[in-house]
Amino acid sequence: MGLPRLKNEFRYFSRSRLLFSLVFDIPHPDLSLHFQAVFFGSDQFRSNSLISSSGPFSVSAPKFPIFGQTIELVSPRHCKGSRPLSASSSKDLPISIKLRGLNSAENARVRNPGPERTRSIAFWKMAWEIVGWLKMGENDLEMKLNGINVSLTNALITLILQLLNSEKISALRFYNWIKNSKPALGRNYDVCSLIVDNCGRLNYYETMTCTLNEFNEKGIRLTQNAFRFIPELASDGDSLKNYVSEVVMILNGVGGMCRSSGVGSLIQMFSSLGSFKIAKFVMEITEVNTTYYNIMIKETCRRCDIESSIALIDEMRQLGCKPNVTTHNLFLGNLCKSSERSEDFLKQIKGMDCSPNELTFDIIISHLCKVGQFDFAIELLDNMMLRGLKPRLTTHAVFVKGYFKLRKYEEAHKYVVDATLKHSYSSNVVYSLLGDLYLKHNDFIGAQTIISEMIEKDLRPSIRLYTTLLKGLQRTGRDEEARNLEKRFS
């Protein structure tokens, strides 16, 4: 199947009739006869409703871009992000197809309106109805939008913009209305980025430039959603570079916040799609710096690809980019996924181009506690304090949770007591954490002991710990103990 035909086949899966029937198992809602005629009436739609599984591509279920991610419509009740293409499965695909696979980490970062909203018939119906108005260019569009009795939330506006972009319908009029009626949403980073994406899909580059200048004045940062049109529209590697070059030229022209965030988002998008070659091309035509390399290293760490992380760090040094503490922390996080040897971590700390910070030790200590190497973790904690660094609250928490998980209750209590003496800023938090752990195991006596000890030391237990214990005592018929607890706490 040729690439142009494949694009058309995928495009027709975004039609709302098929979307509604698959997600809700119901017919498409009647929006307006004209709207349905525009979107569903063509013979081309009816003939291209399904993708053949013959040939090099096999499609088991349609995929649809929603909220910056690809949702695979497998069943009416389960809509999840598409799984990323593996290295082996994507080798033979054209670059424009490989670039469309969204990774799971990115999907997790995308703001999701919640499954109860995405399954709401009224939610989808309203979105498609507004898209229909914009498609037909209604003269009284603004009046209709003002008369909507449904709250236009960020989730709904984002969905509408995604649908407009998918159908290549101008969203500028809709955005102008948002700016006037919903000023806060008009400054939302995701919403603004989708407007840039809309301009790109419609080849409105002059409008894109004016819009970016406006965003600069408002201090708006661009996200990856601003440039989804590039891999969608590019047909091969050369056209991909042409699109990137044109966008970078616009970003260089507008400068400011949009330029800095835009270039970073371009590198982040191509890295997340696995196209590090294009990500490096973005740096070639802009600038090579540590921040941009860190974006790529973060993605290799997400993929647990230590060799690629090392290669990028070596490449940085060769180009005169000195790795910073963020670079090393990213690599350490990757190393923790594949190594448990203490010498590996010590070697990494000693070989750092800069001084480690609190997060550096937190990453290693957290991993060591999870694998049960508490002695070495304590040694690193002491080393950290000798450097004048204060342990983070998460560092204390991982010790307490680690001991408790191994049922070393005395060690957990001893650590809490010692932490209170050495680091008074953490006293309430670590004590309350230990009490919460006892409650999770329905050990009311242990939790009461912790609260009593805290009160004796003039520490105040967290409200959550107190109320959970109080309700637990009342629920189990220990009314006298509950009254004593209330009295002591007050």
C-alpha positions as CSV (number, residue, x, y, z in Angstrom):
1,M,0.0,0.0,0.0
2,G,1.5,3.3,-1.1
3,L,2.1,6.1,1.4
4,P,-0.5,8.6,0.0
5,R,-3.2,5.9,0.0
6,L,-2.2,4.9,3.6
7,K,-2.6,8.5,4.7
8,N,-6.1,8.6,3.2
9,E,-7.1,5.4,4.8
10,F,-6.0,6.5,8.3
11,R,-7.7,9.9,7.8
12,Y,-11.1,8.4,7.2
13,F,-10.9,6.6,10.5
14,S,-11.2,10.0,12.2
15,R,-14.7,10.4,11.0
16,S,-17.1,10.8,13.9
17,R,-19.7,8.2,12.8
18,L,-17.1,5.4,13.1
19,L,-15.7,7.0,16.2
20,F,-19.1,7.0,18.0
21,S,-20.0,3.6,16.9
22,L,-16.8,2.1,18.2
23,V,-16.5,4.0,21.4
24,F,-20.1,4.1,22.5
25,D,-21.5,1.2,20.4
26,I,-24.3,3.6,19.3
27,P,-25.1,5.3,16.0
28,H,-23.6,8.7,15.4
29,P,-25.7,11.4,17.0
30,D,-27.7,13.7,14.7
31,L,-25.9,17.0,14.7
32,S,-27.2,18.5,11.5
33,L,-28.0,17.2,8.1
34,H,-25.5,19.4,6.4
35,F,-22.8,18.5,8.8
36,Q,-23.4,14.7,8.3
37,A,-23.5,15.2,4.6
38,V,-20.1,17.0,4.6
39,F,-18.4,14.4,6.8
40,F,-20.1,11.1,5.9
41,G,-21.9,11.5,2.7
42,S,-19.1,10.8,0.3
43,D,-18.6,7.6,-1.5
44,Q,-14.9,7.8,-0.7
45,F,-15.7,7.6,3.0
46,R,-17.9,4.6,2.6
47,S,-15.3,2.8,0.4
48,N,-12.4,3.6,2.7
49,S,-14.0,2.8,6.0
50,L,-11.8,-0.1,6.6
51,I,-8.1,-0.8,6.1
52,S,-7.2,-4.0,4.5
53,S,-4.8,-6.2,6.5
54,S,-3.1,-7.5,3.4
55,G,0.3,-6.3,2.4
56,P,3.0,-4.9,4.6
57,F,0.6,-3.1,7.0
58,S,-1.8,-4.9,9.2
59,V,-4.3,-2.8,11.1
60,S,-6.4,-4.5,13.8
61,A,-8.2,-1.4,15.0
62,P,-8.3,2.3,14.0
63,K,-6.3,4.8,15.9
64,F,-7.4,8.4,16.5
65,P,-5.4,11.4,17.8
66,I,-7.0,12.8,21.0
67,F,-5.4,15.1,23.6
68,G,-2.0,14.8,22.0
69,Q,-2.0,11.0,22.0
70,T,-3.1,8.2,19.7
71,I,-6.1,6.3,21.1
72,E,-6.7,2.8,19.8
73,L,-10.4,2.1,19.5
74,V,-10.4,-1.5,20.7
75,S,-13.5,-1.7,22.7
76,P,-16.2,0.7,23.9
77,R,-14.9,0.7,27.5
78,H,-11.1,0.7,27.0
79,C,-9.4,3.5,25.2
80,K,-5.7,3.6,25.9
81,G,-2.7,5.2,24.2
82,S,-1.1,3.2,21.4
83,R,1.9,1.2,22.2
84,P,5.1,2.6,20.7
85,L,6.7,0.9,17.7
86,S,9.5,-1.4,18.7
87,A,12.9,-1.0,17.1
88,S,12.5,-4.2,15.2
89,S,9.0,-3.6,14.0
90,S,9.6,0.0,12.8
91,K,12.8,-0.6,10.8
92,D,11.0,-1.2,7.5
93,L,8.4,1.6,7.9
94,P,8.8,4.9,6.1
95,I,10.1,7.7,8.3
96,S,6.7,9.6,8.1
97,I,5.0,6.5,9.5
98,K,7.6,5.8,12.2
99,L,7.3,9.4,13.4
100,R,3.5,8.9,14.1
101,G,4.0,6.4,16.9
102,L,3.6,8.2,20.3
103,N,5.4,6.7,23.3
104,S,3.8,5.7,26.5
105,A,5.8,8.2,28.6
106,E,4.5,11.1,26.6
107,N,1.0,9.7,26.8
108,A,1.3,9.8,30.6
109,R,2.3,13.4,30.5
110,V,-0.7,14.5,28.4
111,R,-3.5,16.1,30.3
112,N,-6.4,13.6,30.1
113,P,-10.0,14.7,30.9
114,G,-10.7,11.4,32.6
115,P,-12.3,8.3,31.2
116,E,-15.8,9.3,32.5
117,R,-15.6,12.4,30.3
118,T,-14.2,10.7,27.2
119,R,-17.0,8.2,27.3
120,S,-19.7,10.8,27.7
121,I,-21.9,11.0,24.7
122,A,-22.8,14.6,25.4
123,F,-19.1,15.5,25.6
124,W,-18.4,14.1,22.1
125,K,-21.6,15.3,20.6
126,M,-20.9,18.9,21.7
127,A,-17.4,18.7,20.3
128,W,-18.5,17.5,16.9
129,E,-21.4,20.0,16.9
130,I,-19.0,22.9,17.3
131,V,-16.7,21.4,14.7
132,G,-19.7,21.4,12.4
133,W,-20.4,25.0,13.0
134,L,-16.8,25.9,12.2
135,K,-16.8,23.7,9.1
136,M,-19.8,25.4,7.7
137,G,-18.6,28.9,8.6
138,E,-21.8,29.9,10.4
139,N,-22.4,33.7,10.4
140,D,-23.8,33.5,13.9
141,L,-21.0,31.3,15.2
142,E,-20.1,33.5,18.2
143,M,-23.7,33.8,19.2
144,K,-24.1,30.0,19.1
145,L,-20.9,29.6,21.2
146,N,-22.2,32.1,23.7
147,G,-25.5,30.2,24.0
148,I,-23.9,26.8,24.8
149,N,-25.2,25.6,28.1
150,V,-22.3,23.2,28.6
151,S,-19.2,24.4,30.4
152,L,-16.4,24.7,27.9
153,T,-13.6,23.2,29.9
154,N,-9.9,22.8,28.9
155,A,-10.6,19.2,28.1
156,L,-13.5,20.0,25.7
157,I,-11.6,22.8,24.0
158,T,-8.6,20.6,23.5
159,L,-10.7,17.9,21.9
160,I,-12.4,20.4,19.6
161,L,-9.0,21.7,18.5
162,Q,-7.7,18.2,18.0
163,L,-10.7,17.4,15.8
164,L,-10.3,20.6,13.8
165,N,-6.6,19.9,13.2
166,S,-7.4,16.3,12.1
167,E,-9.9,17.6,9.6
168,K,-7.7,20.6,8.6
169,I,-10.4,23.1,9.5
170,S,-9.2,26.6,10.5
171,A,-9.4,27.1,14.3
172,L,-8.6,30.8,14.3
173,R,-12.1,32.1,14.6
174,F,-12.8,29.6,17.5
175,Y,-9.6,30.7,19.2
176,N,-10.4,34.4,18.9
177,W,-13.7,33.6,20.6
178,I,-11.9,31.7,23.4
179,K,-9.5,34.6,24.0
180,N,-12.5,37.0,24.5
181,S,-14.8,34.7,26.5
182,K,-12.3,32.4,28.2
183,P,-9.1,34.5,28.7
184,A,-7.5,31.9,31.0
185,L,-8.0,29.1,28.6
186,G,-6.8,31.4,25.8
187,R,-3.4,31.4,27.6
188,N,-3.2,27.6,28.2
189,Y,0.0,26.2,26.7
190,D,-1.6,23.2,25.2
191,V,-4.5,25.2,23.6
192,C,-2.0,27.7,22.2
193,S,0.2,25.0,20.8
194,L,-2.7,23.4,19.1
195,I,-3.4,26.7,17.4
196,V,0.1,26.7,16.0
197,D,-0.4,23.1,14.8
198,N,-3.6,24.2,13.1
199,C,-1.7,27.0,11.2
200,G,0.9,24.5,10.1
201,R,-1.6,22.0,8.8
202,L,-3.3,24.7,6.7
203,N,0.0,26.2,5.5
204,Y,-0.9,29.5,7.2
205,Y,2.7,30.4,8.0
206,E,2.2,34.2,8.0
207,T,-0.6,33.7,10.5
208,M,1.6,31.4,12.5
209,T,4.2,34.1,12.8
210,C,1.7,36.7,13.9
211,T,0.2,34.3,16.4
212,L,3.7,33.4,17.9
213,N,4.5,37.1,18.3
214,E,1.2,37.5,20.2
215,F,2.2,34.5,22.4
216,N,5.6,36.0,23.1
217,E,3.9,39.1,24.5
218,K,1.9,36.9,26.9
219,G,4.9,34.7,27.9
220,I,3.3,31.5,26.5
221,R,5.6,28.5,26.1
222,L,5.0,26.0,23.3
223,T,4.7,22.3,23.7
224,Q,5.2,19.3,21.4
225,N,1.6,19.7,20.3
226,A,2.6,22.8,18.3
227,F,4.5,20.7,15.7
228,R,2.6,17.5,15.3
229,F,1.8,18.6,11.7
230,I,5.4,18.2,10.6
231,P,5.7,14.3,10.8
232,E,2.0,14.1,9.7
233,L,2.6,16.1,6.5
234,A,6.1,15.0,5.6
235,S,6.4,12.3,3.0
236,D,10.1,11.5,3.3
237,G,13.3,12.5,5.0
238,D,14.0,15.4,2.8
239,S,10.5,17.0,3.1
240,L,10.7,16.4,6.8
241,K,13.9,18.5,7.0
242,N,12.3,21.2,4.8
243,Y,9.4,21.5,7.2
244,V,11.7,21.6,10.2
245,S,13.9,24.3,8.6
246,E,10.9,26.4,7.7
247,V,9.5,26.2,11.2
248,V,12.9,27.0,12.8
249,M,13.2,30.0,10.5
250,I,9.9,31.3,11.8
251,L,10.9,30.6,15.5
252,N,14.2,32.4,14.9
253,G,12.3,35.4,13.5
254,V,9.9,35.7,16.4
255,G,12.5,34.9,19.1
256,G,11.6,35.2,22.8
257,M,9.9,32.5,24.8
258,C,8.3,30.9,21.7
259,R,11.7,30.4,20.1
260,S,13.4,28.9,23.1
261,S,10.5,26.6,24.1
262,G,9.7,25.9,20.4
263,V,13.1,24.6,19.6
264,G,13.2,22.5,22.7
265,S,9.8,21.1,22.0
266,L,10.9,20.2,18.4
267,I,13.8,18.2,19.8
268,Q,11.6,16.6,22.5
269,M,9.0,15.6,19.9
270,F,11.5,13.9,17.5
271,S,13.3,12.3,20.4
272,S,10.1,10.9,21.8
273,L,9.3,9.5,18.3
274,G,12.7,7.8,18.2
275,S,14.0,10.1,15.4
276,F,17.2,11.3,17.1
277,K,18.8,12.0,13.7
278,I,16.1,14.7,13.1
279,A,16.4,16.0,16.7
280,K,20.2,16.5,16.1
281,F,19.3,18.2,12.8
282,V,17.3,20.7,14.8
283,M,20.3,21.5,16.9
284,E,22.5,21.8,13.7
285,I,20.4,24.6,12.4
286,T,19.8,26.3,15.7
287,E,22.5,25.7,18.4
288,V,24.2,22.8,20.2
289,N,23.9,23.1,23.9
290,T,23.7,20.9,27.0
291,T,20.0,21.5,27.6
292,Y,19.0,20.1,24.2
293,Y,21.3,17.1,24.6
294,N,19.7,16.4,28.0
295,I,16.3,16.2,26.3
296,M,17.6,13.4,24.0
297,I,19.4,11.7,26.9
298,K,16.2,11.7,28.9
299,E,14.4,9.8,26.2
300,T,17.2,7.2,25.9
301,C,16.9,6.8,29.7
302,R,13.1,6.3,29.3
303,R,13.9,3.6,26.8
304,C,16.4,2.0,29.2
305,D,19.0,2.4,26.5
306,I,22.3,2.9,28.4
307,E,24.5,2.6,25.3
308,S,22.7,5.4,23.6
309,S,22.9,7.5,26.7
310,I,26.7,7.0,27.0
311,A,27.1,7.7,23.2
312,L,25.2,11.0,23.6
313,I,27.3,12.1,26.6
314,D,30.5,11.3,24.8
315,E,29.2,13.2,21.8
316,M,28.5,16.2,24.0
317,R,32.0,16.3,25.3
318,Q,33.5,16.1,21.8
319,L,31.4,19.0,20.7
320,G,32.4,21.1,23.7
321,C,29.1,20.7,25.7
322,K,30.0,20.0,29.3
323,P,27.5,17.6,30.9
324,N,25.8,19.2,33.9
325,V,24.3,17.7,37.0
326,T,21.0,17.1,35.2
327,T,22.9,15.0,32.6
328,H,24.5,12.8,35.2
329,N,21.3,12.5,37.2
330,L,19.4,11.3,34.1
331,F,22.1,8.7,33.4
332,L,22.2,7.6,37.0
333,G,18.5,7.0,36.9
334,N,19.0,4.9,33.8
335,L,21.9,3.0,35.4
336,C,19.8,2.2,38.4
337,K,17.4,0.2,36.1
338,S,20.1,-2.2,35.0
339,S,22.7,-2.3,37.8
340,E,22.8,-3.1,41.5
341,R,26.6,-3.0,42.0
342,S,27.7,-0.2,44.3
343,E,31.0,0.3,42.5
344,D,29.1,1.3,39.4
345,F,27.4,4.2,41.3
346,L,30.6,5.3,43.1
347,K,32.5,5.3,39.7
348,Q,29.7,7.4,38.2
349,I,29.8,10.0,41.1
350,K,33.6,10.3,41.0
351,G,33.5,10.7,37.2
352,M,31.0,13.6,37.2
353,D,32.0,16.8,35.5
354,C,30.3,18.7,38.2
355,S,29.4,18.4,41.9
356,P,26.5,16.0,42.7
357,N,23.4,17.5,44.3
358,E,20.7,16.3,46.6
359,L,18.8,14.6,43.7
360,T,21.9,12.7,42.6
361,F,22.1,11.0,46.0
362,D,18.4,10.6,46.2
363,I,18.3,8.6,42.9
364,I,21.0,6.2,44.0
365,I,19.8,5.8,47.6
366,S,16.2,5.2,46.5
367,H,17.4,2.4,44.2
368,L,19.7,0.8,46.8
369,C,16.9,0.8,49.4
370,K,14.6,-0.9,46.9
371,V,17.1,-3.7,46.3
372,G,17.8,-4.1,50.0
373,Q,21.3,-2.6,50.1
374,F,20.7,-0.4,53.2
375,D,24.3,-0.5,54.5
376,F,25.7,1.1,51.3
377,A,22.7,3.5,51.2
378,I,23.5,4.7,54.7
379,E,27.1,5.1,53.7
380,L,26.1,7.3,50.8
381,L,23.8,9.3,53.1
382,D,26.7,10.0,55.4
383,N,28.8,11.0,52.4
384,M,26.1,13.3,51.3
385,M,26.0,15.1,54.6
386,L,29.8,15.5,54.7
387,R,29.4,17.4,51.4
388,G,27.0,19.8,53.2
389,L,23.9,18.5,51.4
390,K,20.6,18.0,53.1
391,P,18.7,14.8,52.3
392,R,15.4,15.4,50.5
393,L,12.2,14.3,52.2
394,T,11.9,11.6,49.5
395,T,15.3,10.2,50.6
396,H,14.1,9.8,54.2
397,A,10.9,8.3,53.0
398,V,12.6,5.6,50.9
399,F,14.5,4.4,53.9
400,V,11.4,4.2,56.1
401,K,9.4,2.5,53.4
402,G,12.2,0.1,52.6
403,Y,12.7,-1.1,56.1
404,F,9.0,-1.4,56.7
405,K,8.6,-3.4,53.5
406,L,11.1,-5.9,54.8
407,R,9.3,-5.9,58.1
408,K,12.4,-4.4,59.8
409,Y,10.2,-2.3,62.1
410,E,12.9,-1.6,64.7
411,E,15.3,-0.3,62.0
412,A,12.5,1.9,60.5
413,H,11.8,3.4,63.9
414,K,15.5,3.9,64.7
415,Y,16.0,5.7,61.3
416,V,13.0,8.0,62.1
417,V,14.4,8.8,65.5
418,D,17.9,9.5,64.1
419,A,16.5,11.6,61.3
420,T,14.6,13.7,63.8
421,L,17.8,14.4,65.7
422,K,19.9,15.2,62.7
423,H,17.4,16.8,60.4
424,S,14.7,18.6,62.4
425,Y,13.0,19.9,59.2
426,S,11.9,16.3,58.4
427,S,10.6,15.3,61.9
428,N,6.9,15.7,61.3
429,V,7.0,14.1,57.9
430,V,9.0,11.0,58.6
431,Y,7.2,10.3,61.9
432,S,3.8,10.7,60.2
433,L,4.9,8.5,57.3
434,L,5.8,5.7,59.8
435,G,2.4,6.1,61.4
436,D,0.7,5.8,58.1
437,L,2.6,2.6,57.2
438,Y,1.4,1.1,60.5
439,L,-2.2,2.1,59.6
440,K,-2.0,0.5,56.2
441,H,-1.2,-2.8,57.9
442,N,-4.1,-2.2,60.3
443,D,-1.7,-1.9,63.2
444,F,-3.5,0.6,65.4
445,I,-1.3,0.0,68.4
446,G,1.8,0.8,66.3
447,A,0.2,3.9,65.0
448,Q,-0.9,5.0,68.4
449,T,2.6,4.5,69.7
450,I,4.0,6.8,67.0
451,I,1.5,9.5,67.6
452,S,2.1,9.4,71.4
453,E,5.9,9.6,70.8
454,M,5.3,12.6,68.5
455,I,3.2,14.4,71.1
456,E,5.8,13.8,73.7
457,K,8.5,15.4,71.4
458,D,6.2,18.4,70.7
459,L,5.7,17.2,67.2
460,R,2.3,17.5,65.5
461,P,1.0,14.4,63.6
462,S,-0.4,15.0,60.2
463,I,-4.2,15.5,60.1
464,R,-4.4,12.6,57.7
465,L,-2.7,10.3,60.2
466,Y,-4.8,11.5,63.1
467,T,-8.2,11.3,61.3
468,T,-7.5,7.9,59.8
469,L,-6.5,6.4,63.2
470,L,-9.4,8.0,64.9
471,K,-11.9,6.6,62.4
472,G,-10.2,3.2,62.6
473,L,-10.5,3.1,66.4
474,Q,-14.2,4.2,66.2
475,R,-15.0,1.6,63.5
476,T,-13.5,-1.2,65.5
477,G,-15.3,-0.3,68.7
478,R,-12.4,1.2,70.6
479,D,-14.3,4.2,71.7
480,E,-12.3,4.9,74.9
481,E,-9.0,4.8,73.0
482,A,-10.6,7.1,70.4
483,R,-11.6,9.6,73.1
484,N,-8.2,9.5,74.6
485,L,-6.6,10.2,71.2
486,E,-8.9,13.2,70.6
487,K,-8.1,14.6,74.0
488,R,-4.3,14.2,73.5
489,F,-4.4,15.6,70.0
490,S,-6.4,18.6,71.0
